[in-house]
Amino acid sequence: MPYFFFSLFLLFILTPSSLVNATSNPNHTPINHDLYHSSAGLLEQIKALVHRHPDKLSVETIEAGNRGYGAEITVVTYSRSRKKADDKSKYRILLVDKFLVFQSFGQHGRELITTELALKILSVLSEEQFLPNKDAVFLNRTLDNLVLKVVPMENLNGRKLVEEGDLCERRNGRGVDLNRNWSVDWGKKEKDYDPYEENPGTAPFSEPESQIMRNLALSFEPHMWINVHSGMEALFMPYDHRNTTPIGSASQQMRALLSALNQIHCQNHCVTGSGGGSVGYLAHGTATDFMYEIVKVPMAFTFEIYGDPKASSKDCFKMFNPVDLATFNRVLNDWSAAFFTIFRLGQLQVFGNNSEAAASSFLSIDDYLDGYLMERRNRYSKKMEVLDLGMQEIRTYFRLFLLSSVLLLFMFCSRISKSSRPIVSALPL
Ligand SMILES: [Zn+2]
């Protein structure tokens, strides 16, 4: 009998705490470590990837701190002409005809899936992984003129809190929401303000993480900014602090891009429009509003890549992250493909301003659609012959469909439909 109690005691002290938590909180899904890297493991993988591909990738770690709090941010830069770009004095000149994209992942600690997507995109850029439905011609044209800055885990300190068991934590290591700490409309509080979710900090840019990100954006001057989050599936453009989109051609271009992406990659089920008008609440002091208003990034977006609306609002890991292998892989494959599509479409918009480039842009849209239809053909190979016969018609149909959608949006999109707030107690944006 004493052996029985001794065994029970041993079982108790040897059981991992995560298992105890999962057992005592049956509604709280624990982090699936078979699918997700730890923060240290993920950053290690990324640094090893850069080390294997010094011709394309470089990495730096930037540190900052104040009032006894320190933060560090790892930044990876992708450029095919990286060797030539090493000479700093020539760097800006080399960037003149390049399409510059700045992406951030993991700004909220609990959104682990976004950081896995950063690793996936860097693996595709280094050609260690491939997009299943993109051909080499498409990828080459997209990457030739691309310079991409990726912050794979903006909120490392907050992420560590999540890994220590606070699965609902979205703020940084001292309780500030890094997507409310920017200066555009900073500090305004709505009636349903919840400091656990949205604490904006003591002042704009009070947080070292936001300071690092602001400096990166101001020195890089990207054409495109994408802040990657999870909690729902959505493609947002400015503004977050108002329920309207900006006026003018830049706004129309952003709307056209999101419309095309929604058709191609979301089968039109992604919520699109201004963050403030579509997510169901206004967000003040966000990164995307700063990028658009102050840095003057012409294409500034927030993408929400996954959400489980059926999950309990306290079951944060499940609400913000896929929990099974099939969904995990689908999200990473679909969204990495979507990013390469928007890099391509964004390039066409930026370099379509002069007539020569504009002509090649229209050709490229055709090429793009050819590539896209080829992908569809490969995906549905059983219908090869039928598709071969119908390729020309389908291509024409797609071109007209895409162009007419853009035109319709230009004409009628002054009003963005407002949807009900998807998650009351845990905000995605
Ligand atoms: Zn978020």
Boltz pocket constraint, residues with backbone or C-beta under 6 A from the ligand:
constraints:
  - pocket:
      binder: B
      contacts: [[A, 107], [A, 108], [A, 111], [A, 228], [A, 229], [A, 230], [A, 231], [A, 427], [A, 428], [A, 429]]
      max_distance: 6.0
